[in-house]
Amino acid sequence: MGNDKIYNLEERTFVFARDCRFLVRDLKNTISNIEDGKQLVKSSGSVGANYIEGNEKLGDKDLKFRLKISRKEAKESEYWLRLLKELNESENDRIENLRREANEIRKILSAIINKLK
């Protein structure tokens, strides 16, 4: 991912999930990488999926609920990336960039949630 920030959050969460999948694909096939990678694939995809579901205009209560799930999944993605980083030194920069992106997405979602209160 380059320095060009994507301001459309649906697209940004898609790119995040896609890049997490590219990372997992490229990691060594160790038991921990496979298991942690599976968890990362699930949580990173859930960030965008829940954001999109929340935008289906079923009401503010549903939107807020979905955004909170999306935020939780972003935080979980950070956790799996942190574990993967500890065991995959050759991918440290790539993983750190994804961790930073998960953190930024989480902060954006928090700001949206706070505005809905």
TAMO-V546675 format. One record per residue. N is the residue number from 1. RES is the residue in one letter. PSI is psi in whole degrees, -180 to 180 (NA if undefined). Layout:
n->N res->RES psi->PSI
n->N res->RES psi->PSI
This chain:
n->1 res->M psi->131
n->2 res->G psi->-166
n->3 res->N psi->-9
n->4 res->D psi->113
n->5 res->K psi->140
n->6 res->I psi->126
n->7 res->Y psi->-13
n->8 res->N psi->113
n->9 res->L psi->-32
n->10 res->E psi->-46
n->11 res->E psi->-40
n->12 res->R psi->-41
n->13 res->T psi->-33
n->14 res->F psi->-48
n->15 res->V psi->-39
n->16 res->F psi->-51
n->17 res->A psi->-41
n->18 res->R psi->-47
n->19 res->D psi->-33
n->20 res->C psi->-39
n->21 res->R psi->-40
n->22 res->F psi->-42
n->23 res->L psi->-51
n->24 res->V psi->-40
n->25 res->R psi->-36
n->26 res->D psi->-8
n->27 res->L psi->157
n->28 res->K psi->146
n->29 res->N psi->72
n->30 res->T psi->161
n->31 res->I psi->-45
n->32 res->S psi->-40
n->33 res->N psi->-41
n->34 res->I psi->-49
n->35 res->E psi->-46
n->36 res->D psi->-36
n->37 res->G psi->-41
n->38 res->K psi->-43
n->39 res->Q psi->-41
n->40 res->L psi->-42
n->41 res->V psi->-45
n->42 res->K psi->-51
n->43 res->S psi->-40
n->44 res->S psi->-36
n->45 res->G psi->-33
n->46 res->S psi->-26
n->47 res->V psi->-56
n->48 res->G psi->-38
n->49 res->A psi->-43
n->50 res->N psi->-34
n->51 res->Y psi->-46
n->52 res->I psi->-44
n->53 res->E psi->-41
n->54 res->G psi->-29
n->55 res->N psi->4
n->56 res->E psi->9
n->57 res->K psi->48
n->58 res->L psi->11
n->59 res->G psi->159
n->60 res->D psi->-35
n->61 res->K psi->-45
n->62 res->D psi->-42
n->63 res->L psi->-49
n->64 res->K psi->-42
n->65 res->F psi->-48
n->66 res->R psi->-39
n->67 res->L psi->-37
n->68 res->K psi->-39
n->69 res->I psi->-45
n->70 res->S psi->-44
n->71 res->R psi->-43
n->72 res->K psi->-41
n->73 res->E psi->-33
n->74 res->A psi->-42
n->75 res->K psi->-40
n->76 res->E psi->-39
n->77 res->S psi->-40
n->78 res->E psi->-41
n->79 res->Y psi->-49
n->80 res->W psi->-38
n->81 res->L psi->-38
n->82 res->R psi->-45
n->83 res->L psi->-46
n->84 res->L psi->-37
n->85 res->K psi->-40
n->86 res->E psi->-30
n->87 res->L psi->3
n->88 res->N psi->70
n->89 res->E psi->-33
n->90 res->S psi->-16
n->91 res->E psi->15
n->92 res->N psi->-46
n->93 res->D psi->-46
n->94 res->R psi->-45
n->95 res->I psi->-41
n->96 res->E psi->-38
n->97 res->N psi->-40
n->98 res->L psi->-38
n->99 res->R psi->-43
n->100 res->R psi->-41
n->101 res->E psi->-42
n->102 res->A psi->-41
n->103 res->N psi->-42
n->104 res->E psi->-43
n->105 res->I psi->-43
n->106 res->R psi->-42
n->107 res->K psi->-39
n->108 res->I psi->-46
n->109 res->L psi->-40
n->110 res->S psi->-41
n->111 res->A psi->-40
n->112 res->I psi->-45
n->113 res->I psi->-44
n->114 res->N psi->-32
n->115 res->K psi->-24
n->116 res->L psi->-13
n->117 res->K psi->NA
